[in-house]
């Protein structure tokens, strides 16, 4: 009996913890709104404050419910490192002090950690479930706490990596449709946030217009989140349409900075004016305004009916089996009438039998609307793409800007490659050939008076010629490997995977070959990524995926190393960016500290209709 009353007290304590989490959720929501307004200082502390509630829930689940839930958080990012020139670098931005890079690193760390989403989801769902816990505990005793611990573990534990096909049919259906329902709410929230951002953007445009670029940049951050959610969660790709920012003002010979006919001693004002003019002339800015006005209306029409029906069904279920029994107990057994089903043309519910008959209706209100959620969420994303997607003009402008930016890097990379070849020839093959010529002179002088010594030198010459030939082959292989020329990119990557000390899986999803220069670029980029995975990431396994879609070759290299890769800190990754830039390609790197590193390379190119390798998946392991 003592355990029974103890479980009752613990159930009420867990309910109080869930209700306190509502306050944490409100704090996170307010900090997110401030983040959208450009005040990003508060978001990371708010999320870390709410994280303490999830940590407490894990501890109580272990102590009270007997369910051990390990903390799945990624390690904190390292402190910003000072560059040799005295600056602190984050991506392409430089800072005099480590304060701002540290704030941005923490924001990236929290945003990229999947545990953050699980904690916020738990804060939303836990109060809805915890209100049942005292009643269920009163009926089942400590068994209810065990069930609650398993439910908490299901939400807060790191999800096992398994393909969706391993789930049962019912679980897979529930997961897909309710996930689509949450995606609907997420897109609606982002659309409403963009509408809220429109008001201060309009105010600064009419008043303190120098702040317009800052507010527009904050609004674009919300739009970028909408694009990322649509692309990664829903599968509707929305490319970023904005024109490249103008270059930073260049100081004149007289020490002044110029914008139009205006001169300034400080570069801030010309830079701000140039940025303002660029954003005003960018059509994507006004397309964002149109999206902020129309997207919330369409998203509300597609999302709110489903949300209203699901919420109505959930409230009806709570009323039938939670508040009605509690009201009867507190009301000394008086009959409680439930009239909320009158909207559906049903009579009042006063007995348990009527409540049991009404339960399927409440469940139908919860599950039937989400049947349409996968279709509706795609409509939301596609409508958003009408205004937030890129146009042909913006794509052309971005491509021209990227080519102009990488043209100098490409020229420097080619010159550096020629110097490397010259250095290797001079220090390797050339020096050996010079030594061989000197030995040939000695052989010519000794062949008559000391044939034995001449014979020995001839043997050394044979060995030196073999070594020189080997070095020459290595040099040629470094310029253009024979397997790449003869067999193509796919077989060359497979050969590199076989030679790698990592357990490498190569997945190919296209037939044919691309242009030889593109093959060479991608081949050496993959070699560099594999080297980084072994040397810096201490990885053990790597997956290389090659595919061609939408007129572009896409190569993804994923390893299980230590993460923390940054192109700004390594010449190898910068070299890959320069290689890809020569072909209008791009490198996308996702490498959180302590997590897996995923490098994705995309190069626009066409497939040749020549001999090709079949679509296959190969693997190699080195014991």
C-alpha positions, -999 to +999 in steps of 0.1 A: +000+000+000+029+023+007+042+019-029+007+027-042+005+061-024+041+068-033+033+062-069+003+086-066+026+114-052+052+108-079+025+110-106+014+144-093+051+155-092+055+144-128+024+163-137+038+194-120+070+189-140+050+188-172+031+220-164+064+238-156+076+227-190+048+248-205+066+279-191+099+268-206+082+263-239+068+298-238+103+312-230+117+293-260+089+306-282+095+342-272+133+338-277+126+324-312+104+354-320+133+377-309+156+356-330+135+363-361+137+400-352+175+397-353+180+395-314+197+361-315+214+364-281+185+349-261+177+318-281+206+296-271+202+303-233+165+297-236+169+263-252+196+254-227+172+265-199+144+243-213+169+214-217+173+212-179+137+202-177+143+173-201+174+163-182+153+162-150+127+140-167+154+115-177+167+113-142+132+108-127+124+082-153+154+063-141+147+067-104+109+065-103+099+046-134+129+022-137+137+033-173+172+044-180+173+072-207+208+083-217+213+119-226+218+120-264+233+156-266+262+163-288+293+178-272+296+215-270+315+233-297+351+242-291+362+277-283+369+299-313+405+298-324+425+329-331+439+330-366+476+338-372+466+373-384+449+380-350+413+377-362+386+351-354+369+335-383+334+320-388+328+309-423+337+339-445+333+365-417+361+379-395+358+392-359+381+410-336+370+392-305+357+356-299+324+368-285+304+367-318+319+335-332+311+318-299+275+329-300+271+317-336+289+284-329+265+278-300+235+286-322+247+262-349+254+235-322+219+238-307+201+240-341+220+210-356+215+187-326+185+164-331+181+162-294+169+198-294+139+189-315+131+159-293+132+180-261+109+206-276+085+179-288+085+164-253+077+198-238+047+201-262+033+166-258+042+158-222+015+181-206-012+165-228-003+130-216+007+139-180-029+151-172-040+115-174-012+102-153-027+107-118-060+091-128-043+061-145-019+058-115-049+057-092-063+028-112-031+008-119-006+019-093+031+018-101+024+001-134+013+035-148+047+050-139+063+022-158+042+030-189+050+067-185+087+060-183+086+040-215+066+068-232+092+094-220+120+072-233+103+069-267+103+107-270+137+116-254+159+087-263+181+088-294+162+071-321+179+039-334+192+041-370+169+018-389+152+021-423+115+029-422+107-005-438+115-022-405+085-006-388+052-024-388+025-012-412+004+006-385+034+022-368+047+033-402+013+048-411+010+067-378+046+080-380+043+092-416+009+109-413+013+125-379+048+136-389+032+153-419+007+169-396+035+184-375+052+196-407+019+214-416+020+232-383+057+240-387+051+256-422+021+275-408+042+288-379+070+299-403+045+316-426+029+335-397+064+345-384+073+359-418+040+379-418+049+393-383+084+403-396+068+423-424+055+450-401+089+462-387+104+458-422+078+482-436+083+506-407+120+509-411+116+512-449+094+544-444+115+557-414+150+547-404+157+531-438+194+524-430+180+496-408+161+481-437+190+457-447+191+443-412+154+437-410+153+423-445+181+399-436+162+387-405+131+382-427+152+363-452+164+340-424+128+330-417+122+324-454+154+304-456+141+282-427+109+277-447+129+266-477+151+243-456+121+226-439+103+222-473+135+207-488+147+184-460+114+174-443+089+174-471+109+167-502+098+199-521+131+216-530+131+254-528+163+271-539+175+304-525+167+331-550+186+361-537+211+380-557+247+380-544+255+408-520+275+438-533+313+438-527+327+457-497+336+493-506+372+497-517+393+525-502+403+552-528+438+566-531+428+597-511+417+574-482+379+581-488+351+556-496+327+564-524+291+555-531+277+573-562+287+610-558+290+608-520+323+604-502+328+591-467+357+586-444+342+555-429+332+524-450+301+517-430+278+543-448+288+533-484+284+497-475+250+502-459+239+523-489+251+497-514+234+469-494+201+489-493+202+496-530+209+459-538+180+447-517+156+472-532+165+462-567+164+425-559+130+411-571+133+383-545+128+409-518+094+418-531+085+382-538+092+376-500+068+404-492+041+387-514+048+354-497+045+370-463+010+382-472-004+352-491+014+322-477-002+325-441-037+326-457-031+295-478-013+277-451-041+284-426-068+272-451-048+239-456-038+234-420-063+248-395-092+225-405-071+194-398-058+210-366-093+219-354-107+184-360-077+167-343-078+191-314-116+187-311-112+149-310-085+150-285-105+174-262-135+151-266-115+121-256-101+139-225-136+150-216-151+115-219-125+096-199-107+123-177-128+153-168-162+135-167-150+109-141-132+135-121-163+157-121-185+128-110-161+121-081-159+157-070-196+162-075-206+134-051-218+111-079-240+137-096-247+130-133-224+150-156-238+159-190-215+163-220-230+184-248-199+190-270-210+162-294-242+181-302-222+199-329-222+165-347-259+159-342-255+135-312-275+136-280-261+145-246-237+119-230-246+110-194-236+074-189-205+053-193-222+033-221-229+064-241-193+076-235-180+042-248-201+046-279-189+081-285-152+071-281-148+058-317-162+091-329-135+110-309-108+087-323-121+092-358-118+130-354-082+125-344-070+100-370-092+106-401-081+142-408-044+133-407-050+110-436-048+140-459-018+157-441+009+143-464-010+156-495-018+189-478+017+196-465+031+192-501+005+217-513+017+241-486+053+237-496+046+240-534+026+272-529+054+286-509+078+277-537+058+299-561+071+330-543+101+318-523+117+297-551+144+309-575+137+324-609+158+320-641+172+355-637+183+349-601+199+316-610+218+332-638+229+361-617+241+337-589+259+316-614+277+346-630+287+358-595+300+324-585+320+321-616+335+356-612+343+348-575+360+315-583+378+325-615+408+339-596+409+309-573+408+286-602+437+304-619+457+303-587+449+266-582+461+258-618+493+277-613+499+259-580+493+226-597+518+234-624+544+244-598+539+212-580+544+191-612+575+212-620+588+207-584+582+169-585+599+166-618+629+187-607+634+170-573+625+135-585+628+123-620+651+150-632+677+145-605+677+108-611+682+113-648+712+137-641+727+111-618+722+084-645+740+106-670+770+110-647+771+072-641+770+066-678+801+088-682+819+068-655+809+035-672+823+048-705+857+057-687+859+023-668+847-001-695+882-008-709+904-007-678+879-020-651+851-040-666+839-053-632+834-018-618+817-008-651+794-038-648+785-028-612+777+007-623+756-006-651+735-026-626+730+005-606+719+023-637+693-003-644+680+000-608+679+039-611+661+037-644+634+014-629+631+038-599+628+068-622+601+051-643+582+043-611+583+079-599+573+091-633+543+067-633+533+080-598+535+116-610+514+108-641+489+089-619+487+120-597+479+141-628+454+117-644+451+081-630+449+055-658+418+038-643+400+072-645+408+076-681+401+040-691+372+030-668+356+063-658+347+080-625+327+051-609+354+025-612+380+050-602+361+058-570+357+021-563+394+016-567+401+044-542+376+028-518+394-006-520+428+011-513+414+031-484+420+019-448+384+026-441+354+003-445+340+020-476+306+016-492+301+029-528+266+034-539+260+043-576+227+055-589+233+065-625+245+051-658+269+067-682+299+089-679+304+127-675+330+149-691+366+139-684+375+173-666+345+168-643+355+132-636+390+143-627+377+171-604+353+148-585+379+120-583+405+141-566+379+157-544+367+123-532+404+113-525+408+145-504+377+138-484+388+102-477+422+115-466+406+140-443+383+113-428+413+092-419+438+119-409+416+144-391+382+127-384+396+094-372+367+077-390+363+039-394+335+037-420+326+059-449+298+059-475+302+073-510+270+079-530+271+090-566+240+101-585+229+123-614+196+142-612+183+175-626+213+180-649+238+178-621+262+152-607+258+147-570+284+130-548+279+126-511+307+113-488+296+105-452+319+093-424+315+084-388+344+105-375+348+132-349+332+160-370+341+196-366+354+201-402+355+237-413+366+249-448+379+281-433+405+262-413+417+237-438+434+241-471+422+207-483+385+217-482+392+251-497+410+233-525+379+212-531+358+243-532+382+258-558+381+227-579+343+226-579+341+264-585+359+260-619+328+239-630+302+261-613+299+234-586+295+238-549+304+220-517+279+216-489+295+205-456+276+193-425+301+185-397+289+191-362+315+185-334+313+149-323+289+139-351+291+124-385+305+145-414+286+147-446+301+164-476+279+169-507+293+180-540+271+191-569+284+199-604+262+208-634+270+184-662+254+160-687+257+123-690+274+108-721+257+079-737+289+058-739+297+027-719+288+029-683+288+011-651+256-004-639+237+009-608+253-011-580+264-009-544+298-021-534+317-022-501+352-028-489+367-035-455+402-035-443+410-057-413 
